[in-house]
């Protein structure tokens, strides 16, 4: 397993209790002790936290930021939360323009090199799981499920300009034009979907409606009886009256996206972890960033569920908390997405970090 060399940063303002928990071997395995927030320092000047990146992770970070602002730890802190897509977010992050980068896939090798070039060290923190959802218009009465092979037939580069009718995918389906909606090229969802379905990252037909804004994709499909698209599960959950999810068959039967099917490793290959990447220097020098990330890890289990994603087990957040407060930089991935990575496999990988 390849990781960027780790550095240790001593985070000023940490309490003795936190330091003791980090030093205790059993601290990482305990799931019952509550996570403690770093306390606000009244002498801290007003601070700004800049976050950008994945539109998939955006609802989580936005919900965290809104709640953080109402706390003592968030007093006098301006949390700016934007989204431009995972890839575009990493460009800004590795240029030192943001403190935190939301990501719907692990950092790529070229992005790691860009961060290294600019001496940006990052702390990788998984925050949730997503069930990448295949959705159609509710007026679609012919399709209830779809196989991975059929999705590939729809989306592979060879389909461009040729696969344009629903019956070309499955003969029993309606003789209607096929209209596709999907992630734009700056989206981590685009990278993950193409690798999981087509077999190669960024290999896709281009004659479809593309956007890094999942709300735009939802709006397009909800108005198009012939439409099919893909986006994060939270956007489906928030718009179930406008959309219909298709069950995905990867060879073991058709499975609908849900918290239960993700936790049981049944919804494959479209289950994936979601991340935030924290600039280690920002965490070291900006108390507001440190307090915000502490708060993020503590509140994620509740707020992840409230916006429609799947929270990690308590052990996952405890590991993230410990690694953040140790200043553990680098990645447990090899510069690419890990297709079909289950929650259990992610936890084992985190534990070895």
RAHU-V413763 format. One record per residue. RES is the residue in one small letter. SS is DSSP state (a for helix, b for strand, c for the rest). PSI is psi in whole degrees, -180 to 180 (NA if undefined). Layout:
# RAHU-V413763
res/ss/psi
RES/SS/PSI
RES/SS/PSI
This chain:
# RAHU-V413763
res/ss/psi
x/c/129
x/c/129
x/c/155
x/c/142
x/c/135
x/c/150
x/c/154
x/c/126
x/c/131
x/c/116
x/c/112
x/c/147
x/c/0
x/c/142
x/c/161
x/a/-32
x/a/-41
x/a/-45
x/a/-40
x/a/-42
x/a/-39
x/a/-38
x/a/-17
x/c/124
x/a/-35
x/a/-4
x/a/-39
x/a/-27
x/a/-11
x/c/130
x/c/2
x/c/-28
x/c/132
x/c/148
x/c/133
x/c/136
x/c/146
x/c/136
x/c/146
x/c/143
x/c/116
x/c/-17
x/c/-7
x/c/134
x/c/166
x/c/139
x/b/158
x/b/132
x/b/124
x/b/123
x/b/138
x/b/173
x/b/-131
x/c/132
x/a/-22
x/a/-44
x/a/-20
x/a/-47
x/a/-33
x/a/-52
x/a/-38
x/a/-45
x/a/-40
x/a/-47
x/a/-40
x/a/-40
x/a/-37
x/a/-38
x/c/-25
x/c/1
x/c/166
x/c/-36
x/c/-26
x/c/5
x/c/135
x/c/18
x/b/131
x/b/113
x/b/111
x/b/115
x/b/113
x/c/171
x/c/139
x/c/5
x/c/151
x/a/-48
x/a/-46
x/a/-36
x/a/-41
x/a/-33
x/a/-45
x/a/-43
x/a/-46
x/a/-12
x/c/0
x/c/18
x/c/-18
x/c/159
x/c/-33
x/b/138
x/b/119
x/b/139
x/b/135
x/c/14
x/c/164
x/c/159
x/c/137
x/c/165
x/a/-43
x/a/-33
x/a/-37
x/a/-42
x/a/-39
x/a/-42
x/a/-43
x/a/-43
x/a/-37
x/c/11
x/c/37
x/c/115
x/c/139
x/b/152
x/b/120
x/b/120
x/b/108
x/b/137
x/b/-16
x/b/175
x/b/151
x/b/148
x/b/95
x/c/121
x/b/135
x/b/118
x/b/149
x/b/173
x/b/143
x/c/-23
x/c/-9
x/c/106
x/c/-6
x/c/-27
x/c/124
x/c/-25
x/b/168
x/b/144
x/b/162
x/a/-39
x/a/-38
x/a/-38
x/a/-41
x/a/-42
x/a/-33
x/a/-43
x/a/-13
x/c/155
x/a/-33
x/a/-16
x/a/-15
x/c/123
x/c/-2
x/c/-45
x/c/98
x/c/8
x/b/142
x/a/-36
x/a/-20
x/a/-21
x/c/-47
x/c/125
x/c/-26
x/c/-10
x/c/168
x/c/147
x/c/74
x/c/156
x/b/144
x/c/120
x/b/125
x/b/144
x/b/132
x/b/179
x/b/146
x/c/171
x/c/-18
x/c/3
x/c/138
x/a/-27
x/a/-37
x/a/-46
x/a/-48
x/a/-47
x/a/-46
x/a/-38
x/a/-41
x/a/-36
x/a/-48
x/a/-29
x/c/-3
x/c/129
x/c/135
x/c/15
x/c/107
x/c/151
x/c/155
x/c/-4
x/c/63
x/c/165
x/b/115
x/b/143
x/b/146
x/c/-7
x/c/108
x/a/-29
x/a/-34
x/a/-38
x/a/-43
x/a/-46
x/a/-40
x/a/-48
x/a/-39
x/a/-19
x/a/-4
x/c/104
x/c/-19
x/c/6
x/b/152
x/b/140
x/b/179
x/b/145
x/b/178
x/c/150
x/a/-35
x/a/-36
x/a/-31
x/a/-47
x/a/-38
x/c/-11
x/c/35
x/c/-24
x/c/-12
x/c/-10
x/b/162
x/b/126
x/b/142
x/c/138
x/b/141
x/b/130
x/b/111
x/c/12
x/c/-7
x/c/23
x/c/154
x/b/132
x/b/131
x/c/150
x/c/135
x/c/167
x/a/-42
x/a/-42
x/a/-26
x/a/-47
x/a/-31
x/c/7
x/c/38
x/c/-26
x/c/87
x/c/148
x/c/25
x/c/14
x/b/140
x/b/150
x/b/153
x/b/150
x/b/159
x/b/145
x/b/126
x/b/130
x/b/117
x/a/-36
x/a/-39
x/a/-42
x/a/-31
x/a/-41
x/a/-18
x/c/101
x/a/-33
x/a/-39
x/a/-43
x/a/-46
x/a/-40
x/a/-45
x/a/-40
x/a/-46
x/a/-41
x/a/-49
x/a/-38
x/a/-41
x/a/-12
x/a/-45
x/a/-37
x/a/-48
x/a/-28
x/a/-46
x/a/-39
x/a/-26
x/c/4
x/c/12
x/c/-179
x/b/118
x/c/155
x/c/161
x/c/159
x/a/-35
x/a/-36
x/a/-42
x/a/-34
x/a/-40
x/a/-43
x/a/-41
x/a/-46
x/a/-46
x/a/-36
x/a/-46
x/a/-15
x/a/-14
x/c/38
x/c/108
x/c/157
x/b/-165
x/c/147
x/c/4
x/c/176
x/c/37
x/c/20
x/c/164
x/c/150
x/c/98
x/c/134
x/c/17
x/c/119
x/c/167
x/a/-42
x/a/-41
x/a/-38
x/a/-44
x/a/-41
x/a/-37
x/a/-43
x/a/-42
x/a/-26
x/a/-8
x/c/NA
